[in-house]
């Protein structure tokens, strides 16, 4: 995603996905936690449901397709890996990632 933003800093899809991912990271990892006896434990973020996971995975997958079409294979690889992090059962992302790694072994380093 960062690679796409380097080549196209105004890519709205990549900017939105990056903002969403960074927002979740900040929410789930607070910088400071009060150290008082009255401090209540932080609630774990609610797990995303299957429908939300599918939507986020499809969004990352489509950004991978867009990157691939622009011959930005490193970005495509990253987006498809992100897709599989979100939804490990995303068959299209797995297939495309395997093909990409076969066709471009330099990306496996």
FILUMDO-627662 format. One record per residue (C-alpha): x, y, z; residue number from 1; residue in one letter; chain. Coordinates in Angstrom, 3 decimals, padded with zeros to 6 digits. Layout:
N
REC         c1         c2         c3   resi   resn   chain
REC          X          Y          Z    NUM      A       A
...
END
This chain:
109
REC         c1         c2         c3   resi   resn   chain
REC    000.000    000.000    000.000      1      X       A
REC    002.819    002.404    000.846      2      X       A
REC    004.419    001.548   -002.493      3      X       A
REC    001.245    002.545   -004.299      4      X       A
REC    001.062    005.798   -002.387      5      X       A
REC    004.666    006.538   -003.303      6      X       A
REC    003.894    006.136   -006.984      7      X       A
REC    000.391    007.653   -006.770      8      X       A
REC    000.004    009.752   -003.599      9      X       A
REC   -003.584    010.649   -004.498     10      X       A
REC   -004.844    007.062   -004.884     11      X       A
REC   -008.094    007.345   -002.971     12      X       A
REC   -008.562    003.618   -002.393     13      X       A
REC   -005.058    003.167   -000.988     14      X       A
REC   -005.383    006.298    001.176     15      X       A
REC   -008.704    005.119    002.593     16      X       A
REC   -007.422    001.616    003.336     17      X       A
REC   -004.249    002.966    004.941     18      X       A
REC   -006.264    005.369    007.112     19      X       A
REC   -008.584    002.561    008.167     20      X       A
REC   -005.717    000.202    009.027     21      X       A
REC   -003.817    002.901    010.940     22      X       A
REC   -006.975    003.865    012.840     23      X       A
REC   -007.486    000.294    014.007     24      X       A
REC   -003.830   -000.003    014.984     25      X       A
REC   -004.033    003.130    017.125     26      X       A
REC   -007.274    002.009    018.773     27      X       A
REC   -005.976   -001.419    019.693     28      X       A
REC   -002.583   -000.215    020.980     29      X       A
REC   -002.998    002.765    023.310     30      X       A
REC    000.222    004.712    023.910     31      X       A
REC   -000.254    005.073    027.642     32      X       A
REC   -002.368    003.278    030.185     33      X       A
REC   -003.087    004.980    033.485     34      X       A
REC   -001.372    003.217    036.368     35      X       A
REC   -003.935    003.770    039.077     36      X       A
REC   -005.773    001.196    041.154     37      X       A
REC   -009.088    002.521    039.852     38      X       A
REC   -008.148    002.098    036.192     39      X       A
REC   -010.575   -000.167    034.393     40      X       A
REC   -009.157   -002.745    031.999     41      X       A
REC   -009.405   -001.828    028.344     42      X       A
REC   -012.017   -003.739    026.392     43      X       A
REC   -010.661   -005.716    023.495     44      X       A
REC   -011.844   -004.409    020.135     45      X       A
REC   -014.916   -006.237    018.924     46      X       A
REC   -014.018   -008.859    016.360     47      X       A
REC   -015.147   -007.897    012.887     48      X       A
REC   -017.887   -010.056    011.520     49      X       A
REC   -017.528   -012.272    008.480     50      X       A
REC   -019.258   -009.804    006.171     51      X       A
REC   -016.941   -006.948    007.212     52      X       A
REC   -013.879   -009.175    006.856     53      X       A
REC   -014.984   -010.187    003.357     54      X       A
REC   -015.513   -006.535    002.360     55      X       A
REC   -012.104   -005.448    003.670     56      X       A
REC   -010.388   -008.430    002.064     57      X       A
REC   -012.079   -007.711   -001.269     58      X       A
REC   -011.000   -004.080   -001.068     59      X       A
REC   -007.365   -005.047   -000.495     60      X       A
REC   -007.635   -007.701   -003.217     61      X       A
REC   -008.948   -005.152   -005.723     62      X       A
REC   -006.114   -002.758   -004.878     63      X       A
REC   -003.771   -005.656   -005.645     64      X       A
REC   -005.418   -006.125   -009.029     65      X       A
REC   -005.105   -002.416   -009.752     66      X       A
REC   -001.419   -002.483   -008.812     67      X       A
REC   -000.817   -005.563   -010.941     68      X       A
REC   -002.430   -003.883   -013.958     69      X       A
REC   -000.032   -000.968   -013.456     70      X       A
REC    002.898   -003.441   -013.403     71      X       A
REC    003.560   -002.571   -009.756     72      X       A
REC    004.105   -006.167   -008.732     73      X       A
REC    005.581   -005.426   -005.295     74      X       A
REC    002.471   -003.457   -004.330     75      X       A
REC    000.197   -006.169   -005.753     76      X       A
REC    002.038   -008.749   -003.662     77      X       A
REC    001.640   -006.610   -000.528     78      X       A
REC   -002.087   -006.065   -001.097     79      X       A
REC   -002.711   -009.763   -001.707     80      X       A
REC   -000.726   -010.641    001.421     81      X       A
REC   -002.849   -008.098    003.324     82      X       A
REC   -005.947   -009.757    001.863     83      X       A
REC   -004.838   -013.111    003.240     84      X       A
REC   -004.090   -011.561    006.643     85      X       A
REC   -007.651   -010.270    006.775     86      X       A
REC   -009.270   -013.362    005.294     87      X       A
REC   -006.939   -016.393    005.005     88      X       A
REC   -009.527   -018.290    002.941     89      X       A
REC   -009.565   -015.724    000.087     90      X       A
REC   -008.846   -018.172   -002.739     91      X       A
REC   -008.373   -015.601   -005.513     92      X       A
REC   -005.756   -013.683   -003.550     93      X       A
REC   -003.908   -016.904   -002.745     94      X       A
REC   -003.939   -018.007   -006.409     95      X       A
REC   -002.821   -014.611   -007.703     96      X       A
REC   -000.075   -014.369   -005.087     97      X       A
REC    001.236   -017.830   -005.982     98      X       A
REC    001.219   -016.986   -009.709     99      X       A
REC    002.904   -013.660   -009.081    100      X       A
REC    005.658   -015.319   -007.067    101      X       A
REC    006.176   -017.915   -009.804    102      X       A
REC    006.303   -015.309   -012.557    103      X       A
REC    008.434   -012.857   -010.565    104      X       A
REC    010.785   -014.834   -008.292    105      X       A
REC    012.707   -011.637   -007.493    106      X       A
REC    009.779   -010.641   -005.253    107      X       A
REC    010.414   -013.658   -002.995    108      X       A
REC    013.627   -012.187   -001.597    109      X       A
END
